[in-house]
Amino acid sequence: MKLMGTNPVLFKELKLRFRSFKSFNGMLFFLLAMCVFVFGYIFMTVTVSGTSYFRPSESFVLFAFLSYIQLGLVLFTAPGLTAGTISSEREKQTLPILLTTSQSSFQIISGKLLSSVAFLLFLILAGMPVYSLVFLFGGISPWDFIRIFLFLFVILLAFGSIGVMFSTLIRKTVVSMIATYGTMLFLSVVTGFLFIITMQMKMMNQTGTVVTPSYIGHFLASINPGVLFASFLSPGVRGMVEEMTKVDFPIWIGFLLFYGVITIIAILIAVKKLRVNTKRQK
Amino acid sequence: MIEIKGLTKKYGSFTALDNLNLTLHEGTVFGFVGANGAGKSTTFLIMSTLLEATSGDVIIDGVNVREKPAAVRRLIGYMPDFFGVYDQLKADEYLDFYGASYGIPVEERRKLIPQLLELVNLTHKRYSYVDLLSRGMKQRLCLARSLIHDPKVLILDEPASGLDPRARVEMRDILKTLKKMGKTILISSHILPELAEMCDEIGVIDNGRLIAHGSVPEIQAKLQGEKVITVKVPIDAVSRALSFFEEQPHVSTIEMLETGDGITFKYLGNEVSQISLLQQAVKKEIPIVSFMEHVTNLEDVFMEITKGAE
């Protein structure tokens, strides 16, 4: 814990990541894609509507689109950035040397995780000027904006932790990637389907006027990032979920609790499994 | 300084290390000799806190590896047999990173890095990317890396493997310098004559068991219980020489040389009786051209000790 203030792995990883052309190219293409999308959308809307201005409601649609693009970016990039952090060190044969240094396992894991998080945050921040264009046309409050970014950060941290955990547990980067992407797809897509199925079954089994709450349905909706973002962008979604599940509990709290616990557990497992436990025997 | 007690490592039914016992004093340079898979790297991995032992203990400078692995990491400098480097780092950044990993302050690292690079003759490569260095240079840089926190014990697993002869000589010279600095060094190698030159003690490991341990002359002497002596004589005197030596005590397995100009035999006597044997042969007027004891080098010792083990 003495070295908490300065994390050598974090600084080394940041240095290596920002030095590579791959990172530069990734950022360049992301920003280009954002610009093409935003300016293309504005141009198309203005052309189709035949007016020379952009309405606040259209600005909100653009904001919603951009939020989902950012969510997609986080969901698909975080596993890719973190699922190879430890396993690639193992494959490159740099891990044994790293593990014989005085750094604690927590320092190594947190350094690896934070460097990936920092890169993705940097990517999101770099897109801010383009994203902020929506403010020019109204329809969005700064709170909407901040809330979306806060939850993006929570998702990024959670899926990043899952990636680092699999990277520590699984020797091969490819397998670790598959496991991390599989988990991501389960939490962001399969939970959505399961929610719909649960609600359908609830409706089919419902008899008379007695309505029983569906905690499972509410839980599935709470842990789905897509549902959470929809509830932010359209407050009616939250009411709809509560109406369907008959559970009066804010989705965002369930989301924070679930992903908070997932993050902590994933980091703890990674820290525990990084080094051999020499104290186990005898 | 180092005490290994009953160290055993099992992978299922396979025993990689079988009750290894070893004691090394401070400043000793210990050479670990053994075939591939004999248990050298397993021992080093356990000592370096990278592998859990099935049973037994390793105590380094009074610290038990099993109980206080973090404290042991400060005491040792480990260089694995195969290692990678971070391709986007320069040599000085590489050392700086590991220096920071040991909690060495920035100012101290700034002073240390040039000194270490000088020690391993890499001053001119200070600002070169590590990935662009040759294999030998990478090995030397890794050695410098293992020294950055001034460890008391150096654990070097095959530090000269894959190096060309020149790079090997350079590595050997660096190790000699480290020996002079008083470091306790454990080194494994297949280049046995090199070990003989720089090691105070040698341990021969085979199938996970330490089958010989001692100084180089001690280990050689163990084998030299039965020396091989070659006596060269003119062709017409071979039969006389053959009948003379056959009758002598301690002589066995006597054979004529393929070239037909001498004989060879195994001899169990000591140096004094060997001198007397030669004197008697001369007295009997056997025209001896040469009387040679076959010198057993470490390679022979290794081959002899481990033969039949497979």
Interface residues (C-beta under 8 A of the other chain):
Chain A: K2 L3 T6 P8 V9 F11 K12 K15 L16 R19 S20 K92 Q93 T94 P96 I97 L98 L99 T100 T101 S102 Q103 S104 R275 V276 N277 T278 K279 R280 Q281 K282
Chain B: L45 S48 T49 L50 L51 E52 A53 T54 S55 V65 R66 E67 P69 A70 R73 R74 I76 Y78 P80 F82 F83 G84 V85 Y86 Q88 L89 E93 F97 Y98 A100 S101 Y102 G103 C142 R145 H149
